[in-house]
Amino acid sequence: MSLKAIALALTATTVLAGAVMGQDEKIRIGVSIPAATHGWAGGLNWHAGVAESRIEARNPNIDVIIVTADSPADQASDIEDLVSVQQIHALVVLPFESEPLTEPVRNAKNEGVFITVVDRGLPDPSIQDVYVAGNNTELGKISADYFKSRLGEGDNIVILRGIPTVIDTERFDAFMAGIEGTGITVLDDEFANWNRDDGFEVMQDFLSRFPDIDGVWAQDDDIALGVIEAVKQAGREDELFIVGGAGMKEIIKGIMDGDTLVPVDVLYPPAMIATAIDVTVANFTSNGPVQGSYILGAPLVTPDNAEQFYFPDSPF
C-alpha cells in the first residue's frame, strides 16, 4: 500500500473518527524513534515531523507525540513516559535495538496500547498489531537485476556491506542468489557499517588491490558517498558504476541529472515512518481493519522516475 493511497484513505475516513472513538476524545499517538545520528535517521525524523503536521491538520482530535532517543536505554525511558505520563492510545516505534526494546514495548502493549513496529522487528512479533518495513530481500534482488542488465561473464564487482545484522544478511543473500550463474565475479565483500567514512576506507582498499573493477554494490547511500569519493580520488570513475540504496536526496538528484557513475538507486525509504503513522491513525479513523504487515516495495530509481522520490527539504 503506497503512502499516497493511505493518505487519501485517511482523508476519506476522517469523518468516521467520531463513530470509532467519539469526537471529543483526543487520540494520542506516541512515536518513538532514534535520534538523527546518521543520514537515514535524519530523513526518518524529518518525515515523521511532516507526517505529524499533516495528520494533526486533517484530524483535530489526533495528537501525534514524537520523541527521539540517543540509546536503547533512552528509548525505553521515553516509551515508559509516553504510556504513564502522556497516556497514549497507540505507539509507533522504530527500535534503536530490537532486544533491549522488547520488554518496554510489551509493557506498553499490556497497558492496552496499539503497537506499530517499524523496520527493526522485535524478537516476539506477537507484541505488535502492525509491522511496517522496507523489503531488504527485494533490495538485494533488484540490485542484482540491475547488475545483470549491465554486466556478464568475465566482469568483476566488489561489495560493501552494512553491519552484521539480519537486514544486511537478507540483502546480501538475495543479491548473491540474483547474480548466481551470470559469470560475474565478486572479488571481495567487506562491511562498511552504513557509514561514509568506512565506505571510503573500504573502497580505497579495494581500489588498491583490484586493478579491474566493473561495478560496485554499495548497498546503502551513506556508504556510496564514501565510495564515490574514493573512486574519484583514484581517477577511476570512467571504469565502473556504483549502486547504493535507500533514496538519499543527493543520490536521487544525481540520477535526475544523468550521473553515469551512480546511474540508479534502490529505494529503502526513511519515509516508511510516515506510512507507519498513517496506518496507525487509520486504526482509529477507519471502520476497516489495519492489523498486519506492510512490507514496502524496493523500486529501482532511474532518470525516468527519480523525481517522485526526491525530497529536497529533507536532510536525507
ABEGO torsion letter per residue (X at the ends): XBAAAAAAAAAAAAAAAAAAAEAABBBBBBBBBBBBABAAAAAAAAAAAAAAAAAAAABAABBBBBBBBABAAAAAAAAAAAAAAAGBABBBBBBABAAAAAAAAAAAAAAGBBBBBBGBBBABAAABABBBBBBAAAAAAAAAAAAAAABBBGBBBBBBBBBBBAAAAAAAAAAAAAABGAGBBBABBBBAGGBAAAAAAAAAAAAAABABBABBBAGBAAAAAAAAAAAAAAGAAAABBBBBEGGBAAAAAAAAAGBAABABBBBBBAAAAAAAAAAAAAAAABABBABEBBBBBBBBBBAAAAAAABBAABAX
